[in-house]
Structure formats: structure tokens, C-alpha cells
Amino acid sequence: MTDERPARERILDAAETLFAESGFDATPTSRIADRAGVPKGLVHYYFARKPDLLEALVERLPDERVDPAAVVVPGDVTESLHRLVARLDASLGSSALLSHLLWREADTHPAVLDALHTRFDLLVDQIRDVIAAALPRCDADVDSAAHLLASAVSYRHSVARHVGDGAAAIRRELTFLATALER
């Protein structure tokens, strides 16, 4: 049975799987080529350097932008944030392995770290927008609340998903933040 997908996609799929299994440094491009069913030279044709594979994997993460109008319940920041987090969970959950792999490699690959920081900033902006739409005259520190919730969501998707019930924890954290914002 022949894999009809484009070679570049097969290479990225193989790299994602092998990096997750063995780590970036322990995975030679020859193994990636073997797994993808392509000649090693084709890996280097698409990705001149091995770190270019990581950068391409960052681009494969789903776009987690959520339109605030789709989740905001005017006057109810708790429900609005719950809806936002549920949408983000659906998006981020579809790439859990890739997301975890990239967070693990961010310490040694600056381009990956930069891309993940950009994604985190987008998450903070989305949370801030939802809070502002749900509570337009909120006098609380919305920026700090947005950063705290973004940190909790990011942590859960990179680490906490491996232990216990992360959904219950995020629900408690989200409710705590929303209650503080409403006061």
C-alpha cells in the first residue's frame, strides 16, 4: 500500500512521531527518511537543516483564534471564559503530541521558543478580548487576569494533561479569576 500524501507531509509526520519518541537530538534525518518512505536527500531538499523541521512543525499547530462573538455572554465573564477555554481545548487537544514536543524542544531551539511565545501572546490577547466584551466596564487588572489564565491553559496543555483531572483544575482557576474580575 503506497502512501499518496505529498513527500513533505510524510516527512513532517515522520519527524513529529520520531521526535516525540526519541527526542530531536537523538533522531537522525536518515530515520525520518526511512519512516517517511523517501530518500534522505529529499528530507534535505525540503528542510536544509534539521532545525527547519521543528520550525515547520510549529506551523502545523492549529490556529487557535476564537472569535469573541462566538463565546461571549454579555455580563457573564465566567461562562464566557468557560466557552473560550472549551474552544481552545478542542483546538489544542487535536495537537497534544505536537504541542508537547515543541515545548520540550523550545529550550534548545530559539526559533521554536519565539513561535511559542507568539502563540502565547495571541492567547493572552484573546482572553483579554473576551473579558473586555463580557465585562465592558471592568475596573480590575484585566491584563494580569488574561496572563494568568493563558498560563494555566498553556501549562495544562503542555504538562498537566499527563496527570489527574486538568479539566476540573482549570474550571476552578477560571471561576476564581472570573469572580475576582466581577468584584
Short mmCIF file of the C-alpha atoms (twelve columns), coordinates in Angstrom:
data_MODEL
# 
_entry.id   MODEL 
# 
loop_
_atom_site.group_PDB 
_atom_site.id 
_atom_site.type_symbol 
_atom_site.label_atom_id 
_atom_site.label_alt_id 
_atom_site.label_comp_id 
_atom_site.label_asym_id 
_atom_site.label_seq_id 
_atom_site.Cartn_x 
_atom_site.Cartn_y 
_atom_site.Cartn_z 
_atom_site.pdbx_PDB_model_num 
ATOM 1   C CA . MET A 1   0.000   0.000  0.000  1 
ATOM 2   C CA . THR A 2   1.555   3.265  -1.152 1 
ATOM 3   C CA . ASP A 3   1.181   6.485  0.816  1 
ATOM 4   C CA . GLU A 4   -0.157  9.009  -1.700 1 
ATOM 5   C CA . ARG A 5   0.346   12.069 0.510  1 
ATOM 6   C CA . PRO A 6   2.966   14.597 -0.628 1 
ATOM 7   C CA . ALA A 7   6.515   13.731 0.449  1 
ATOM 8   C CA . ARG A 8   6.853   16.913 2.532  1 
ATOM 9   C CA . GLU A 9   3.806   15.951 4.635  1 
ATOM 10  C CA . ARG A 10  5.081   12.405 5.127  1 
ATOM 11  C CA . ILE A 11  8.454   13.790 6.226  1 
ATOM 12  C CA . LEU A 12  6.806   16.117 8.758  1 
ATOM 13  C CA . ASP A 13  4.583   13.330 10.088 1 
ATOM 14  C CA . ALA A 14  7.610   11.056 10.480 1 
ATOM 15  C CA . ALA A 15  9.635   13.807 12.174 1 
ATOM 16  C CA . GLU A 16  6.811   14.577 14.598 1 
ATOM 17  C CA . THR A 17  6.437   10.931 15.580 1 
ATOM 18  C CA . LEU A 18  10.154  10.219 15.880 1 
ATOM 19  C CA . PHE A 19  10.979  13.445 17.730 1 
ATOM 20  C CA . ALA A 20  8.199   12.633 20.197 1 
ATOM 21  C CA . GLU A 21  9.511   9.087  20.669 1 
ATOM 22  C CA . SER A 22  13.249  9.739  20.835 1 
ATOM 23  C CA . GLY A 23  13.752  13.491 21.041 1 
ATOM 24  C CA . PHE A 24  15.079  15.880 18.447 1 
ATOM 25  C CA . ASP A 25  18.799  15.322 19.057 1 
ATOM 26  C CA . ALA A 26  18.518  11.517 19.118 1 
ATOM 27  C CA . THR A 27  16.645  11.321 15.799 1 
ATOM 28  C CA . PRO A 28  18.818  11.271 12.687 1 
ATOM 29  C CA . THR A 29  17.381  12.505 9.409  1 
ATOM 30  C CA . SER A 30  18.012  9.048  7.941  1 
ATOM 31  C CA . ARG A 31  15.409  7.595  10.356 1 
ATOM 32  C CA . ILE A 32  12.974  10.325 9.359  1 
ATOM 33  C CA . ALA A 33  13.523  9.495  5.688  1 
ATOM 34  C CA . ASP A 34  13.036  5.765  6.348  1 
ATOM 35  C CA . ARG A 35  9.814   6.366  8.294  1 
ATOM 36  C CA . ALA A 36  8.519   8.732  5.587  1 
ATOM 37  C CA . GLY A 37  9.457   6.315  2.800  1 
ATOM 38  C CA . VAL A 38  11.591  8.868  0.964  1 
ATOM 39  C CA . PRO A 39  15.282  9.169  0.090  1 
ATOM 40  C CA . LYS A 40  17.350  11.041 2.710  1 
ATOM 41  C CA . GLY A 41  18.219  13.677 0.116  1 
ATOM 42  C CA . LEU A 42  14.546  14.593 -0.163 1 
ATOM 43  C CA . VAL A 43  14.442  15.434 3.544  1 
ATOM 44  C CA . HIS A 44  17.298  17.887 2.954  1 
ATOM 45  C CA . TYR A 45  15.632  19.204 -0.193 1 
ATOM 46  C CA . TYR A 46  12.593  20.320 1.805  1 
ATOM 47  C CA . PHE A 47  14.440  21.119 5.032  1 
ATOM 48  C CA . ALA A 48  18.003  22.362 4.559  1 
ATOM 49  C CA . ARG A 49  18.765  21.980 8.265  1 
ATOM 50  C CA . LYS A 50  17.267  19.637 10.810 1 
ATOM 51  C CA . PRO A 51  16.005  22.579 12.961 1 
ATOM 52  C CA . ASP A 52  13.964  23.655 9.931  1 
ATOM 53  C CA . LEU A 53  11.832  20.565 10.588 1 
ATOM 54  C CA . LEU A 54  10.954  21.911 14.054 1 
ATOM 55  C CA . GLU A 55  10.055  25.302 12.622 1 
ATOM 56  C CA . ALA A 56  7.794   23.623 10.052 1 
ATOM 57  C CA . LEU A 57  6.163   21.608 12.838 1 
ATOM 58  C CA . VAL A 58  5.363   24.848 14.692 1 
ATOM 59  C CA . GLU A 59  3.486   25.992 11.596 1 
ATOM 60  C CA . ARG A 60  1.395   22.806 11.751 1 
ATOM 61  C CA . LEU A 61  -0.079  23.727 15.116 1 
ATOM 62  C CA . PRO A 62  -3.742  24.585 14.685 1 
ATOM 63  C CA . ASP A 63  -4.776  28.212 14.510 1 
ATOM 64  C CA . GLU A 64  -6.432  28.650 17.873 1 
ATOM 65  C CA . ARG A 65  -8.045  32.010 17.205 1 
ATOM 66  C CA . VAL A 66  -11.552 32.187 18.535 1 
ATOM 67  C CA . ASP A 67  -13.953 34.949 17.569 1 
ATOM 68  C CA . PRO A 68  -15.034 36.593 20.847 1 
ATOM 69  C CA . ALA A 69  -18.583 36.963 19.496 1 
ATOM 70  C CA . ALA A 70  -18.818 33.167 19.359 1 
ATOM 71  C CA . VAL A 71  -18.131 32.723 23.082 1 
ATOM 72  C CA . VAL A 72  -19.050 35.918 24.921 1 
ATOM 73  C CA . VAL A 73  -22.124 36.033 27.123 1 
ATOM 74  C CA . PRO A 74  -22.540 39.746 27.937 1 
ATOM 75  C CA . GLY A 75  -22.305 40.308 31.667 1 
ATOM 76  C CA . ASP A 76  -21.179 36.748 32.414 1 
ATOM 77  C CA . VAL A 77  -17.390 36.549 32.359 1 
ATOM 78  C CA . THR A 78  -17.366 33.082 33.960 1 
ATOM 79  C CA . GLU A 79  -19.470 31.498 31.212 1 
ATOM 80  C CA . SER A 80  -17.645 33.477 28.533 1 
ATOM 81  C CA . LEU A 81  -14.249 32.214 29.713 1 
ATOM 82  C CA . HIS A 82  -15.552 28.653 30.067 1 
ATOM 83  C CA . ARG A 83  -16.732 28.790 26.456 1 
ATOM 84  C CA . LEU A 84  -13.406 30.210 25.293 1 
ATOM 85  C CA . VAL A 85  -11.408 27.557 27.139 1 
ATOM 86  C CA . ALA A 86  -13.639 24.801 25.731 1 
ATOM 87  C CA . ARG A 87  -12.962 26.059 22.193 1 
ATOM 88  C CA . LEU A 88  -9.234  26.328 22.903 1 
ATOM 89  C CA . ASP A 89  -9.215  22.825 24.409 1 
ATOM 90  C CA . ALA A 90  -10.773 21.419 21.251 1 
ATOM 91  C CA . SER A 91  -8.189  23.145 19.089 1 
ATOM 92  C CA . LEU A 92  -5.151  22.492 21.268 1 
ATOM 93  C CA . GLY A 93  -6.221  18.947 22.093 1 
ATOM 94  C CA . SER A 94  -6.055  17.998 18.439 1 
ATOM 95  C CA . SER A 95  -2.301  18.617 18.506 1 
ATOM 96  C CA . ALA A 96  -1.379  17.491 22.019 1 
ATOM 97  C CA . LEU A 97  1.606   15.390 20.956 1 
ATOM 98  C CA . LEU A 98  2.994   18.097 18.684 1 
ATOM 99  C CA . SER A 99  2.427   20.818 21.259 1 
ATOM 100 C CA . HIS A 100 4.190   18.822 23.976 1 
ATOM 101 C CA . LEU A 101 7.088   18.021 21.650 1 
ATOM 102 C CA . LEU A 102 7.584   21.681 20.736 1 
ATOM 103 C CA . TRP A 103 7.502   22.860 24.363 1 
ATOM 104 C CA . ARG A 104 10.122  20.232 25.167 1 
ATOM 105 C CA . GLU A 105 12.393  21.405 22.336 1 
ATOM 106 C CA . ALA A 106 11.894  25.148 22.959 1 
ATOM 107 C CA . ASP A 107 14.756  25.282 25.462 1 
ATOM 108 C CA . THR A 108 17.352  24.459 22.826 1 
ATOM 109 C CA . HIS A 109 15.805  25.916 19.662 1 
ATOM 110 C CA . PRO A 110 15.256  29.705 19.749 1 
ATOM 111 C CA . ALA A 111 13.013  29.756 16.665 1 
ATOM 112 C CA . VAL A 112 10.624  27.299 18.324 1 
ATOM 113 C CA . LEU A 113 10.655  29.314 21.550 1 
ATOM 114 C CA . ASP A 114 9.909   32.526 19.631 1 
ATOM 115 C CA . ALA A 115 6.998   30.895 17.807 1 
ATOM 116 C CA . LEU A 116 5.563   29.545 21.061 1 
ATOM 117 C CA . HIS A 117 5.871   32.977 22.696 1 
ATOM 118 C CA . THR A 118 3.987   34.498 19.779 1 
ATOM 119 C CA . ARG A 119 1.225   31.902 20.202 1 
ATOM 120 C CA . PHE A 120 1.092   32.610 23.954 1 
ATOM 121 C CA . ASP A 121 0.742   36.353 23.304 1 
ATOM 122 C CA . LEU A 122 -2.147  35.601 20.925 1 
ATOM 123 C CA . LEU A 123 -3.801  33.537 23.672 1 
ATOM 124 C CA . VAL A 124 -3.433  36.417 26.158 1 
ATOM 125 C CA . ASP A 125 -4.958  38.820 23.631 1 
ATOM 126 C CA . GLN A 126 -7.942  36.516 23.051 1 
ATOM 127 C CA . ILE A 127 -8.616  36.139 26.759 1 
ATOM 128 C CA . ARG A 128 -8.328  39.898 27.268 1 
ATOM 129 C CA . ASP A 129 -10.792 40.485 24.395 1 
ATOM 130 C CA . VAL A 130 -13.318 38.028 25.854 1 
ATOM 131 C CA . ILE A 131 -13.073 39.600 29.324 1 
ATOM 132 C CA . ALA A 132 -13.488 43.097 27.872 1 
ATOM 133 C CA . ALA A 133 -16.516 42.015 25.823 1 
ATOM 134 C CA . ALA A 134 -18.154 40.188 28.733 1 
ATOM 135 C CA . LEU A 135 -17.445 42.938 31.278 1 
ATOM 136 C CA . PRO A 136 -17.016 46.175 29.322 1 
ATOM 137 C CA . ARG A 137 -16.680 48.381 32.405 1 
ATOM 138 C CA . CYS A 138 -14.369 46.129 34.396 1 
ATOM 139 C CA . ASP A 139 -12.004 48.066 36.676 1 
ATOM 140 C CA . ALA A 140 -9.943  45.003 37.601 1 
ATOM 141 C CA . ASP A 141 -6.492  44.239 36.239 1 
ATOM 142 C CA . VAL A 142 -7.651  42.513 33.061 1 
ATOM 143 C CA . ASP A 143 -4.116  42.176 31.691 1 
ATOM 144 C CA . SER A 144 -2.935  40.217 34.723 1 
ATOM 145 C CA . ALA A 145 -6.043  38.042 34.659 1 
ATOM 146 C CA . ALA A 146 -5.510  37.310 30.953 1 
ATOM 147 C CA . HIS A 147 -1.859  36.378 31.553 1 
ATOM 148 C CA . LEU A 148 -2.760  34.131 34.489 1 
ATOM 149 C CA . LEU A 149 -5.447  32.275 32.583 1 
ATOM 150 C CA . ALA A 150 -3.233  31.955 29.485 1 
ATOM 151 C CA . SER A 151 -0.507  30.498 31.699 1 
ATOM 152 C CA . ALA A 152 -2.937  27.996 33.203 1 
ATOM 153 C CA . VAL A 153 -4.239  26.938 29.769 1 
ATOM 154 C CA . SER A 154 -0.707  26.625 28.364 1 
ATOM 155 C CA . TYR A 155 0.527   24.694 31.385 1 
ATOM 156 C CA . ARG A 156 -2.377  22.298 31.179 1 
ATOM 157 C CA . HIS A 157 -1.787  21.617 27.512 1 
ATOM 158 C CA . SER A 158 1.946   21.139 27.874 1 
ATOM 159 C CA . VAL A 159 2.265   19.341 31.229 1 
ATOM 160 C CA . ALA A 160 -0.841  18.891 33.350 1 
ATOM 161 C CA . ARG A 161 -2.691  16.827 30.756 1 
ATOM 162 C CA . HIS A 162 -0.486  13.942 31.901 1 
ATOM 163 C CA . VAL A 163 -1.761  13.954 35.488 1 
ATOM 164 C CA . GLY A 164 -5.110  13.983 37.234 1 
ATOM 165 C CA . ASP A 165 -8.162  15.862 36.072 1 
ATOM 166 C CA . GLY A 166 -6.857  19.039 34.437 1 
ATOM 167 C CA . ALA A 167 -10.375 19.995 33.359 1 
ATOM 168 C CA . ALA A 168 -11.566 20.304 36.964 1 
ATOM 169 C CA . ALA A 169 -8.496  22.328 37.921 1 
ATOM 170 C CA . ILE A 170 -8.879  24.788 35.056 1 
ATOM 171 C CA . ARG A 171 -12.578 25.134 35.869 1 
ATOM 172 C CA . ARG A 172 -11.706 26.110 39.465 1 
ATOM 173 C CA . GLU A 173 -8.966  28.517 38.340 1 
ATOM 174 C CA . LEU A 174 -11.208 30.089 35.735 1 
ATOM 175 C CA . THR A 175 -14.061 30.555 38.201 1 
ATOM 176 C CA . PHE A 176 -11.662 32.094 40.728 1 
ATOM 177 C CA . LEU A 177 -10.378 34.603 38.160 1 
ATOM 178 C CA . ALA A 178 -13.860 35.446 36.898 1 
ATOM 179 C CA . THR A 179 -15.128 36.031 40.442 1 
ATOM 180 C CA . ALA A 180 -12.215 38.359 41.139 1 
ATOM 181 C CA . LEU A 181 -12.864 40.277 37.918 1 
ATOM 182 C CA . GLU A 182 -16.547 40.704 38.725 1 
ATOM 183 C CA . ARG A 183 -15.864 42.245 42.148 1 
# 
